[in-house]
Amino acid sequence: MYGSFATGEADEHSDIEFWLFFATPPEDPRAWIEQVSPVTHVVLNEFGTQVAFFPGLLRGEFHFAGSADIPSVRDWPGSGIVPIVDRHGSLEQSRPQGSADLTADVCGRFANWLLLAHHVGQRGELLRQRDALAHAQRHLLWMARLAEGRTEHWLTPSRRAEAELSAATIAALSRTADDVGAAWQAGRALWRRIDPAPPEALFAELDRALGG
């Protein structure tokens, strides 16, 4: 189990989230879920997860996997940071010891989404630009959590962000939803805080294109 119940923060609006490892995964995931509780609907989401809707509008996410997939735990986003509840202890040997250095991936992916937002906006695809900026903003939140040492809500970086991040950071990020230049200003400042050797050639080009 992972998510808000695993961290002890769940309330009446929280969903339930599980990875399930089987010697042989069930052929009918819905039938397996219905052994837990009756459902009103089950859908396979875009990440390959079975999402069940239980009576009362409770959501449950169920990842069905084989026991041979347990070593893949080390490749989960934020593995070693994200709290999990594993009553059998089978996953612990596959989890990295300590927090992995996520700086390069998070910063690089921010730049990827930001540059896409810039180009599609120049083309006049403003809705697509807004979509790309939403992805960039999520990475900005991860960068801010690394910069401020607040990684406790890593999987959903916007969760309790206003309570956990500094007022200055929240103010800067609030200006990035529809503004590529503001997103770059915030991202450049955070990137320099968490990476002692950022890619200066890329920074120079982004400064020229988006304002330094």
Residue, then its C-alpha position, 0 to 999 in steps of 0.5 A: m500500500y502507498g499513498s495517504f493511508a500509508t502515510g497516515e494522512a488519509d481522510e474521507h476524500s482519500d483513495i486507496e492505492f495498492w501494488l499487488f504481486f501474484a505468482t500468477p496475476p488474475e485474468d479478471p482483475r474486476a472479479w478479484i477486486e469485487q472480492v474486496s467489495p462490490v464496485t460500480h465501475v472499473v477502468l484501466n487508466e492510462f498508466g496500466t492501473q485498474v481504477a475501481f469505483f466503490p459505492g460512496l464514490l471511493r476510488g481504489e487504484f490496483h496495480f496487478a503484477g507478477s512476483a517476478d516484477i518485485p525488483s522493479v520497485r527500485d525503479w519506481p519514481g521516488s523509490g526510497i522516498v515514498p512511504i509504503v506499507d508492506r506487511h510481508g517485507s518482500l519489497e524492502q530488499s528491492r528498495p534503494q537505501g536512502s534517497a536517490d539523487l533525482t536532481a538530473d532527471v527532474c530538472g531535465r524533464f522540466a526543461n523538456w516540457l518547458l521547451l515544448a511549451h515554448h515551441v507550440g506556443q510560438r506555433g499558436e497552439l495555446l491549449r497545447q502550450r497550457d498542457a505542456l506548462a502543467h507538466a512543467q509546473r509539476h516538475l517545478l514542484w518537485m524541484a522546489r521540494l528538493a530545494e527546500g528538503r520537503t520530499e514527504h509528498w513526493l508522488t503528488p508534489s502539489r499535496r499540501a504544497e502551500a503548507e510545506l513550501s515557503a511563501a516565496t516559492i508558492a508565489a513564484l510557482s503561482r505565476t507559472a501556469d500560463d506564462v512560459g517566461a515565468a516558468w523559466q524564471a522559477g525553474r532557473a532559480l530552483w535549478r541553480r539551488i539544487d544543481p551545482a553544475p547546471p547546463e550553462a549553454l542551455f541556460a543561455e539559450l533559454d535566457r535569450a528565448l524566454g528572458g533571463 
